Amino acid sequence: MTAADFREIAYPRTYADDTRLHALFTAMRRDAPVVWVEPDGYPSFWAVTKHADIIDVERQHHRFVNEPRAVLQTHVAEARARALTGGSANPVRSLVQMDDPDHRAYRAMTQPWFLKSSLRRLEPELERLAAEFVDRLAQHGGTCDFARDAAAWFPLRVIMSLLGVPPSDEPLMLKLTQELFGPEDPDMRRGGTDVDLMQALFDFNDYFNRLTEERRRTPRDDLASVIANAEIDGKPIPEFERNSYYVIVATAGHDTTSSSIAGGLLALLQNPDEMARLRAEPALLPKAAEEMIRWTTPVKHFLRTATEDAVVGGQAIRAGDCLMLCYASGNRDEAVFAEPFRFRVDRDPNPHLAFGFGAHLCLGRVLAKMEIETVFRELLARVDDIDLAGTPALVQSNFVSGLKTLPIRFRLR
């Protein structure tokens, strides 16, 4: 492999071609598991591609921090973010971008809502929405784009109901989320410039400022009221951090799960023996959900910056160097997963990294797994036949990506 090959993992177009992406990562794990990459138009970074090395970095969250950048963006996008934020390359400041002590304090604000014991109360609502999910399929008369018409809808409704946002606002939330996570994809972006991405953030801010005002006047038993009225050290949280909190809940809370649902169905269609086994043994759904999440790995990477000199995977890292944690690569690591390129609904153990690891382990991981299990339990019980009806397509994004189209034919029981 050459330096030019390594650079490809920075570019959004590479993530729209699973075969190319995983061929690159496989070769990197074998020949250059921690390697310096200098992509055109982007900051340089160390690519960390092996499962063990990613965990090593994640464990040392005080030595490898999220500021000044948590996600790989172009130099131009970073410059606009710095102008917006007053210095940070991160255009938002949510849990994803924070380090301790802020990360610990802000995470504690909503953590009780995402505990397994708290989420059990959602089970009847999830089952109702899953039934409605299949009912919506029926309205399409036997063919649909599963990614757009079905998978995107279910987790969006779940997270919006937690926030307390009415269904009439969901199309706006979906549109803004796609614009935020797919600025390089011609089917997702609002326009062709970084200014358009910033405008999507401004639209989010306008929406959540209005929501905050409403919830401060009339608090409810919902997540929006918690965020709107949150205080740290006796003071309301600043507007930038508050709206960033809304953004991460409203976007990552549904987009990553919808990618796992759509990608999980595609994996079952491509592996009909696994589909048949899951139909015959629905008790495998918890393991199957974990495998769908590993298989799709919706969050492709996060960045960390070294606060001091260190060694990762045998490479000398200097203070100030940036590291790209390649979760999509770690989740196919041959040293950890038996037959990593085989989709198995009974995979156990399954120590995937799709939710991150350590202090920044995904806050909504329990809810995501509940949603996937509930949807497929209902889908497999009520839909007899499902087949591909066209060519699936992936979003062009190096950060959060999954299927943008999944045309299917189906027959309801």
C-alpha positions in Angstrom: 0.0 0.0 0.0 1.1 3.6 -0.6 0.5 6.9 1.2 -2.1 7.7 -1.5 -4.1 4.5 -0.5 -4.0 5.5 3.2 -5.5 9.0 2.3 -8.6 7.4 0.9 -10.0 6.7 4.4 -10.4 10.4 5.0 -12.6 11.0 2.0 -16.4 10.7 2.2 -16.7 9.0 -1.1 -14.8 6.0 0.1 -17.5 5.2 2.7 -20.1 4.8 -0.1 -18.2 1.7 -1.3 -18.1 -0.9 1.5 -15.9 -3.3 -0.6 -13.3 -0.6 -1.2 -13.4 0.6 2.4 -12.9 -2.8 4.0 -10.2 -3.8 1.6 -8.3 -0.7 2.6 -8.8 -1.3 6.3 -7.9 -5.0 6.0 -4.6 -4.1 4.4 -3.9 -1.4 6.9 -4.5 -3.7 9.9 -2.0 -6.2 8.3 0.7 -3.8 7.1 0.3 -0.4 8.8 -2.1 -0.6 11.8 -1.1 2.8 13.2 0.0 5.0 10.3 0.5 8.7 9.7 -2.0 10.0 7.0 -1.8 13.3 5.1 -5.0 13.7 3.1 -5.6 16.5 0.7 -7.7 19.3 2.2 -7.8 17.8 5.7 -5.7 17.9 8.8 -3.1 15.1 9.1 -3.7 12.3 11.6 -2.6 8.9 12.8 -5.0 6.2 11.6 -5.6 3.6 14.3 -7.2 0.6 12.7 -6.8 -2.4 15.1 -9.4 -3.2 17.8 -6.8 -3.4 20.7 -5.1 -0.1 19.8 -8.5 1.7 19.6 -9.4 0.4 23.1 -5.9 1.5 24.3 -6.6 5.1 23.2 -10.2 5.1 24.5 -9.1 3.9 27.9 -6.7 6.8 28.3 -9.3 9.5 27.8 -7.2 12.1 29.8 -4.2 11.5 27.6 -6.2 11.4 24.3 -8.8 14.1 24.4 -11.7 15.3 22.2 -10.7 18.9 21.9 -9.8 20.7 19.7 -11.4 18.4 17.1 -13.7 15.3 17.5 -14.5 14.6 13.9 -12.5 14.8 10.7 -13.5 17.8 8.6 -11.8 19.8 5.8 -9.6 22.7 6.6 -12.3 25.0 5.2 -15.0 23.5 7.4 -12.8 23.8 10.5 -12.0 27.4 9.8 -15.8 28.2 9.6 -16.3 26.3 12.9 -13.6 28.3 14.6 -15.2 31.5 13.4 -18.6 30.3 14.7 -17.3 29.0 18.1 -14.5 31.4 18.8 -11.7 28.9 18.4 -12.9 25.3 18.4 -12.8 23.2 15.2 -16.0 21.5 16.6 -19.1 23.2 15.2 -21.1 21.9 18.2 -20.1 21.1 21.8 -22.0 18.1 22.9 -20.9 15.0 24.9 -19.1 13.9 21.8 -16.8 16.9 21.8 -16.4 17.3 25.6 -13.6 16.1 28.0 -13.8 15.9 31.7 -14.8 17.5 33.9 -17.5 18.9 31.6 -18.2 15.6 30.0 -18.9 13.9 33.3 -21.2 16.7 34.5 -23.2 17.0 31.2 -23.5 13.3 30.8 -25.0 13.0 34.3 -27.8 15.4 33.3 -29.6 12.9 31.1 -28.0 9.5 32.0 -31.0 8.4 34.2 -33.3 8.6 31.2 -31.1 6.0 29.3 -30.6 3.4 32.1 -32.1 0.0 31.3 -34.4 0.3 34.4 -35.8 3.6 33.1 -36.2 2.4 29.5 -38.3 -0.6 30.5 -41.3 1.7 30.7 -40.9 2.4 27.0 -41.4 -1.2 26.0 -45.2 -1.0 25.4 -44.7 2.2 23.3 -41.9 0.6 21.3 -44.1 -2.4 20.5 -46.9 -0.1 19.5 -44.6 1.9 17.2 -43.1 -1.3 15.7 -46.6 -2.5 14.8 -47.3 0.9 13.2 -43.9 0.5 11.5 -45.1 -2.6 9.7 -48.5 -1.1 9.1 -46.7 1.7 7.2 -45.0 -0.9 5.1 -48.3 -2.3 4.1 -49.4 1.1 2.8 -46.6 0.9 0.1 -48.3 -2.0 -1.6 -45.5 -4.5 -1.6 -42.6 -2.4 -2.7 -40.7 0.5 -1.0 -37.4 2.0 -0.2 -36.9 0.5 3.2 -34.1 2.9 4.2 -36.2 6.1 3.4 -39.8 4.9 3.9 -39.4 2.7 7.0 -36.0 2.5 8.8 -35.7 6.3 9.1 -39.1 6.7 10.6 -39.2 4.3 13.6 -36.1 5.5 15.6 -37.0 9.1 14.7 -40.4 8.8 16.3 -38.9 7.1 19.4 -36.4 9.8 20.1 -38.8 12.6 19.3 -41.3 11.1 21.7 -38.6 11.1 24.4 -37.8 14.7 23.7 -41.5 15.5 23.7 -41.5 16.8 20.1 -44.7 16.4 18.1 -44.8 14.1 15.0 -45.5 17.1 12.8 -41.9 18.3 13.4 -40.3 15.0 12.4 -39.8 15.8 8.7 -37.8 18.9 9.7 -35.7 16.9 12.1 -35.0 14.2 9.5 -34.1 16.8 6.9 -31.7 18.7 9.2 -30.1 15.5 10.4 -29.4 14.3 6.9 -27.9 17.7 6.0 -25.7 17.7 9.1 -24.4 14.1 8.6 -24.2 14.1 4.8 -22.7 17.4 3.7 -20.6 15.7 1.0 -23.5 13.5 -0.3 -25.3 15.1 -3.3 -28.6 13.4 -2.2 -28.3 14.6 1.4 -26.7 18.0 1.5 -28.6 21.3 1.4 -26.1 22.9 -1.0 -22.6 22.6 -2.1 -20.7 24.7 0.4 -19.7 24.6 4.1 -21.9 27.7 4.5 -24.9 25.5 3.8 -23.8 23.1 6.6 -23.6 26.0 9.0 -27.1 27.1 8.0 -28.4 23.7 9.0 -26.8 24.2 12.4 -28.4 27.7 12.6 -31.8 26.2 11.8 -31.3 23.6 14.6 -30.5 26.5 16.9 -33.6 28.4 16.0 -35.8 25.4 16.5 -34.2 24.4 19.9 -34.2 28.0 21.2 -38.0 28.1 20.7 -38.3 24.7 22.3 -36.3 25.9 25.3 -38.5 28.9 25.8 -41.6 26.8 25.7 -40.2 24.2 28.2 -39.0 26.9 30.6 -42.5 28.4 30.6 -44.2 25.0 30.9 -41.9 22.1 31.9 -43.1 18.6 31.1 -42.0 15.1 31.9 -39.7 14.9 28.8 -36.1 15.1 27.8 -36.5 18.5 26.3 -37.6 19.9 29.7 -34.5 18.3 31.3 -32.2 20.0 28.9 -34.0 23.3 28.8 -33.9 23.7 32.6 -30.5 22.0 33.3 -28.1 23.7 35.6 -24.4 22.9 36.4 -22.9 24.5 39.6 -26.2 26.3 40.1 -26.2 28.1 36.8 -28.1 27.4 33.6 -26.0 25.7 31.0 -24.8 28.1 28.2 -26.9 28.3 25.0 -24.2 26.8 22.8 -23.8 23.7 25.0 -27.6 23.4 25.5 -28.4 23.5 21.8 -25.5 21.1 21.1 -27.0 18.7 23.6 -30.4 18.8 21.8 -28.6 18.3 18.4 -26.7 15.2 19.5 -29.8 13.6 21.1 -32.1 14.5 18.2 -29.6 13.4 15.4 -27.4 10.6 16.7 -30.4 9.3 18.7 -32.2 8.2 15.5 -29.8 8.3 12.5 -27.4 5.7 13.8 -30.2 3.3 14.8 -32.0 3.7 11.4 -28.7 2.9 9.7 -28.4 -0.3 11.8 -32.0 -1.3 11.0 -31.6 -0.8 7.3 -28.1 -2.3 7.2 -29.3 -5.2 9.3 -32.1 -6.0 6.9 -29.7 -5.9 4.0 -27.4 -8.3 5.8 -30.2 -10.7 6.3 -31.3 -10.5 2.7 -27.7 -11.2 1.6 -27.5 -14.1 4.1 -30.8 -15.9 3.7 -29.7 -18.8 6.0 -29.3 -16.3 8.8 -32.7 -14.8 8.0 -34.3 -18.3 8.2 -32.5 -19.0 11.5 -33.6 -15.8 13.1 -37.2 -16.5 12.0 -37.0 -19.9 13.5 -35.2 -18.8 16.7 -36.5 -15.3 17.7 -34.6 -15.7 21.0 -31.5 -14.9 19.0 -32.7 -11.3 18.4 -30.5 -9.7 21.1 -27.4 -11.3 19.6 -28.6 -10.5 16.1 -29.1 -6.8 17.1 -25.5 -6.6 18.3 -24.3 -8.2 15.1 -26.3 -5.7 13.0 -24.7 -2.9 14.9 -21.2 -4.4 14.4 -21.8 -5.1 10.8 -23.0 -1.5 9.9 -20.9 0.5 12.5 -22.8 3.7 11.7 -20.3 5.9 13.5 -17.2 5.4 11.4 -14.7 7.3 13.4 -13.9 9.8 16.2 -10.8 11.8 16.5 -8.6 12.2 19.6 -5.7 14.6 20.3 -2.6 13.5 22.3 -2.0 15.8 25.3 1.5 14.3 25.8 4.0 12.1 24.0 2.8 8.4 23.9 3.2 5.1 22.1 0.2 3.5 20.3 0.6 0.3 18.4 4.4 0.6 18.5 4.3 4.1 17.0 5.6 7.2 18.8 2.8 9.8 19.1 3.8 13.3 19.8 1.8 15.8 22.0 -0.6 17.6 19.8 -0.9 14.8 17.2 -4.4 13.8 16.1 -5.6 10.2 16.0 -8.5 8.8 13.9 -10.1 5.9 15.7 -11.4 3.7 12.8 -14.3 1.8 14.4 -15.4 0.3 11.1 -11.9 -1.3 10.9 -11.8 -2.4 14.5 -15.1 -4.2 14.1 -13.6 -6.4 11.3 -10.4 -7.1 13.2 -9.4 -10.7 12.5 -7.5 -10.9 15.8 -10.8 -10.4 17.7 -13.6 -11.7 15.6 -13.9 -15.2 14.2 -14.9 -14.9 10.5 -15.2 -11.1 10.8 -16.6 -10.8 7.3 -19.4 -13.3 7.9 -22.7 -12.0 9.3 -23.9 -14.3 12.1 -27.1 -13.7 14.1 -25.7 -15.9 16.9 -22.3 -14.2 17.2 -21.2 -14.5 20.9 -19.0 -13.0 22.2 -19.3 -9.8 20.2 -17.0 -7.1 21.6 -17.7 -4.6 18.9 -16.7 -0.9 19.1 -19.7 0.6 17.4 -20.8 2.3 20.6 -17.2 3.4 21.5 -15.5 2.3 24.6 -14.7 3.7 28.1 -15.7 7.1 29.3 -17.4 8.0 26.0 -19.4 4.8 25.7 -22.6 5.7 23.8 -25.3 7.0 26.2 -28.2 5.6 24.1 -26.8 2.2 23.4 -29.5 0.3 25.5 -32.3 2.1 23.7 -30.8 1.5 20.3 -30.6 -2.3 20.9 -34.2 -2.3 22.3 -35.4 -0.5 19.1 -33.6 -2.9 16.7 -34.9 -6.0 18.6 -38.5 -4.7 18.7 -38.6 -3.8 15.0 -37.2 -7.1 13.8 -39.4 -9.1 16.1 -42.5 -7.4 14.5 -41.1 -7.4 11.0 -40.2 -11.1 10.9 -43.5 -12.1 12.5 -45.6 -10.3 10.0 -43.7 -10.2 6.7 -43.3 -13.6 5.0 -41.1 -12.7 2.0 -38.6 -9.8 1.5 -36.3 -9.5 -1.5 -34.1 -6.8 -2.9 -35.8 -4.8 -5.7 -32.9 -2.7 -6.8 -29.4 -1.6 -5.9 -28.8 -0.3 -2.4 -26.7 2.8 -2.0 -24.7 4.2 0.9 -24.3 7.8 2.1 -21.0 9.5 1.3 -19.8 10.5 4.7 -16.6 9.7 6.7 -18.4 10.3 10.0 -21.9 8.9 10.4 -23.1 6.9 7.4 -25.3 4.0 6.3 -27.7 3.1 3.6 -29.6 6.0 2.0 -31.6 3.6 -0.3 -32.7 0.0 0.1 -35.4 -0.9 -2.5 -37.3 -4.0 -1.5 -40.3 -6.2 -2.4 -42.2 -7.8 0.3 -45.4 -9.8 1.1 -47.2 -9.3 4.4 -48.4 -12.4 6.2 
